[in-house]
Amino acid sequence: MASYTKDIDKLQARLKRIEGQVRGVQKMLGEERYCVDVLTQLSSIVAATQKVGLIVLEDHIQGCVASSDGDEASFKIEEVMDVIERLVGR
């Protein structure tokens, strides 16, 4: 079972909001709205997706990594560090 299942409703709600934001940006582009307004909305979408990622990451650390030991723990910690680097865009 995935460790994020306890937050599945919250994650689904956030993703539906993000989906609406993306549709809003598509509409803005079709209406040729001001560039800064589009960029502001895109920034909000990025922040919202990062929040979803952080929730899943926290659940993973608490549910999968914390229960590991030995070599498995070392592997999972390294794996989490790689994921964090991708989340922050390095």
C-alpha positions in Angstrom: 0.0 0.0 0.0 1.3 3.5 -0.9 2.1 5.6 2.2 0.1 8.6 0.9 -3.2 6.8 1.0 -4.1 8.5 4.2 -4.0 11.8 2.3 -5.5 10.6 -0.9 -8.6 12.8 -0.6 -6.6 15.9 0.1 -4.2 15.1 -2.8 -7.0 14.5 -5.2 -8.7 17.8 -4.2 -5.5 19.7 -4.7 -4.9 18.1 -8.1 -8.4 19.0 -9.2 -7.7 22.6 -8.3 -4.5 22.5 -10.2 -6.3 21.1 -13.2 -8.7 24.1 -13.0 -5.8 26.5 -12.8 -4.2 25.0 -15.9 -7.5 25.3 -17.8 -7.6 28.9 -16.6 -4.2 29.6 -18.1 -5.2 28.0 -21.4 -8.2 30.3 -21.5 -6.0 33.3 -20.6 -3.7 32.4 -23.5 -6.7 32.2 -25.9 -7.8 35.6 -24.7 -4.2 36.9 -25.2 -4.1 38.2 -21.6 -1.2 40.2 -20.2 2.0 38.2 -20.0 2.6 39.0 -16.3 -0.9 37.7 -15.4 -0.2 34.4 -17.2 3.2 34.1 -15.5 1.6 34.8 -12.1 -0.9 32.0 -12.7 1.8 29.6 -13.8 3.8 30.4 -10.7 0.7 29.5 -8.6 0.5 26.2 -10.5 4.1 25.4 -9.9 3.7 26.1 -6.1 0.6 24.0 -5.9 2.2 21.0 -7.6 5.2 21.4 -5.3 2.9 21.2 -2.3 1.4 18.0 -3.6 4.9 16.6 -4.0 5.8 17.6 -0.5 2.8 15.9 0.9 3.6 12.7 -0.9 7.3 13.0 0.1 6.4 13.5 3.8 4.1 10.5 3.7 6.8 8.5 2.0 9.4 9.4 4.6 7.1 8.7 7.5 5.7 5.5 6.0 8.4 3.9 4.0 11.8 5.4 5.0 11.2 5.5 8.7 10.4 1.8 8.9 13.6 0.9 7.1 16.9 -0.2 8.6 20.4 -1.2 7.5 21.2 -1.2 3.9 17.6 -0.6 2.9 17.5 2.6 5.0 20.6 3.9 3.3 19.2 3.2 -0.1 15.8 4.8 0.7 17.5 7.9 2.2 19.6 8.3 -1.0 16.5 7.8 -3.1 14.7 10.5 -1.1 17.6 12.9 -1.5 17.4 12.4 -5.3 13.7 13.1 -5.3 14.2 16.2 -3.2 16.8 17.5 -5.7 14.3 17.0 -8.5 11.5 18.7 -6.5 13.6 21.8 -6.0 14.8 21.8 -9.6 18.5 21.0 -9.2 
